[in-house]
Amino acid sequence: EAVLAKSPVPVFLARSSAAKPGVTFGGGSAPLLIALDGTPEAERALPIAQELARALSTGLSLIEIVPSIADVTISEGGWAQDISRDVQIRDEAMASSYLTKIGENIRAAGGTVVCTVRTDAIGAGIVTAATECKASLIVMATHGRTGVTQALVGSVALEVLHRGTLPVLLIGPNPS
């Protein structure tokens, strides 16, 4: 991530061991998966992904992962269990509304897009969604966290890189 934080251009990462004969980008059937989280930082990936999808004659699959509140807060039978369910439902509805709006903008520009909200652990959910939609590439922007903040909050981009086998195009905090 240190290289990415200083890079003025997107960084493409692929595992050489994951390369399979006959696997290509685009071609009209394998979409590019764009991981979003509702922030302007994540949306930096959209223009680059749209341009790449046009060049490859393929569509986009937008995903927003809503972390399961039950996994991180209240166990079964806890006094605030109903509150956490309400928050989860609200967060899923907000994510769906957000992706619908982004998807409408992409369609208005002539693009093809599928929008999905998934409740899961964030990194694992992105990798699973990419596998399920048979994506050829994951495109995501990083928030540029480093040092103590990254140690405390973690890096979704690094988790996706470690969990997945697909190539990942990372848009750093200073794209050109």
C-alpha positions, -999 to +999 in steps of 0.1 A: +000+000+000+030+023+004+035+023-034-002+028-040-003+058-016+023+076-036+013+065-071-003+092-093-019+064-114-040+033-107-020+001-097-029-032-114-021-063-093-024-099-104-010-131-091+010-150-116-001-183-100-038-173-107-033-169-144-053-195-163-051-201-200-080-187-219-091-162-192-094-127-207-107-093-196-140-081-209-153-098-240-189-087-232-196-114-207-173-111-178-181-079-160-157-057-140-167-057-103-166-023-087-165-023-049-182+008-034-190+019+001-210+051-003-180+074+001-165+098-024-132+081-019-146+048-032-164+065-061-130+075-075-130+040-091-161+047-112-148+068-140-118+046-146-139+014-144-165+029-168-137+038-193-122+004-190-156-013-195-162+007-226-128-002-240-133-039-232-170-040-244-182-054-211-205-044-182-200-034-146-212-051-115-214-027-086-213-042-051-217-027-017-210-049+013-230-041+044-212-056+074-235-078+095-241-059+127-249-091+145-213-102+138-197-072+154-221-061+182-249-080+199-251-117+204-284-137+202-306-127+231-288-094+238-309-065+251-303-044+220-308-072+195-339-057+179-321-023+175-292-040+156-317-057+133-333-023+125-299-007+119-290-036+096-322-033+076-317+005+074-281+002+062-291-024+035-318+000+023-294+029+021-269+009+002-295-003-022-307+033-028-271+045-033-262+018-058-295+023-077-286+060-081-251+052-093-264+025-116-289+049-132-261+074-139-240+046-156-270+035-177-277+071-187-241+073-200-248+041-221-232+016-198-245-018-187-246-024-149-259-048-123-261-036-087-259-058-057-260-053-019-246-081+002-244-086+039-210-101+047-176-094+060-163-067+037-132-082+021-147-117+019-179-104+005-161-086-023-142-117-033-174-139-031-194-114-052-166-113-078-167-151-080-205-153-082-208-127-110-178-143-128-160-110-129-128-107-148-113-079-127-120-062-093-118-024-094-117-005-061-103+027-046-084+028-014-090+052+014-052+057+017-050+048+053-015+041+066+003+036+099-017+033+131-051+040+113-045+011+089-034-011+118-066-003+138-091-002+109-074-026+085-072-025+048-100-039+027-078-037-004-052-059+011-077-084+024-092-086-012-057-091-026-049-119-001-083-137-002-090-136-040-074-149-071-087-123-096-066-093-107-073-061-088-071-026-101-065-003-072-071+035-074-050+052-048-058+085-030-041+106-057-054+093-091-044+114-121 
